[in-house]
Amino acid sequence: MKILYVIGSMEVGGAEQHLLRIAGALAARGWKPTVFTLKTGGPLTAAFQAAGVPVRGVTLPSGLARLLRHPRLIAWTGLLAALPLLVWTYWRIRPQVTHFFLPAAYIIGGVISLIAPPTVRIMSRRSLNHYQAKHQLLRKLEHWLHPRMDLVCGNSAAVVRDLRSEGVSPQRLRLIYNGIDIARFKSGQSRAAVRSGLGVDDDAVMLVMVANLIPYKGHADLVQALATVQAALPSGWVCVCVGRDDGIGPALKEQARLAGIDTHFRFPGSRKDVPDLLAAADIGVLCSHEEGFSNAVIEGMVSGLPMVVTDVGGNAEAVVHEQTGLVVPARTPQALGEALLQVCLDPDLRRRMGQAGKERALNHFSMEACVAGYEALYRQELPPVGPS
């Protein structure tokens, strides 16, 4: 059974890493997944290929890229070149299933699929639809494509409710939660070694937030929240913000400096040793303004961390308030600070919540259950194979 996945890029992001794990697992189970990316290159390309998943897309000659110079012009040229290649890929592979991840891939791939050979069309949305308010044309195109899909998926009940409000019929809606590959979360480095590399004392309370530095992830709220309670925090506390800097890093560092807490922050950038960083931490945080269903939350849970999260998207579907962590309103640094202070000051509470969160993650958000959900999704729409 051939599956064609269409996604925007091979950058390190939640959707891309989720697709890597799913496609790799399906390939190991005998499915034949191929990924088409609208923007080639990116650090995950080699990982997909190593998992037995071919990656297709357009690579612009280096000479042409130098000639075009401007990044936006290069991006648009690459996208235009990708369109005919995507058409050819549909006809060359003739997949039984074509599955779109993220808005750009959905719109471009979905429209092109309408002139492709017959295929089951599936769209997965992994965030709330707030982005549509700023992009009305995008909203109209998505709403036009919805009834042309065979199935539409969300990764949280909150996302599914958004899709239902956009007119997707309940019969074509599906919910598949993200899954965690438990084997990845066996720490390779000792807690002491990881902390030493970050300049964190062994006995310091260490908070960690895994999210690319993007405004809607709420890093500025986190800095403000910790500033409001800094006088009551244990001495030597450290907050490690792991993730690619998409442009707000200098402003965050300056905000922390002005609040007098810059020495308590670490910004190590994008890291490949996230499981080790989580194992070395005491508290996990995700204070986004919007989410679909965050991998970072369940990764923190499976690492045994009490999670302090904002009540957006599927965060409260993962974290049970006052049992596996604390859930606070988004964009409220005061409430966030009070919640963080509560878990910072109570080691027993951290242990209880962390253990309960780990059990919940193992029982409800395993990779096995997630992959099984995708297999069931594809099988229910595929015609029977074999002699009649």
PyMOL commands that set and color helices and strands:
alter all, ss='L'
color gray80, all
select helices_A, chain A and resi 14-28+45-50+62-68+71-93+103-113+129-134+136-148+157-165+170-172+182-185+191-198+215-217+219-232+249-258+262-264+274-280+295-302+315-318+333-344+347-364+367-381
alter helices_A, ss='H'
color red, helices_A
select strands_A, chain A and resi 2-7+32-37+55-56+97-101+120-125+151-154+173-175+206-210+238-242+265-269+283-286+307-310+325-328
alter strands_A, ss='S'
color yellow, strands_A
deselect
rebuild
show_as cartoon
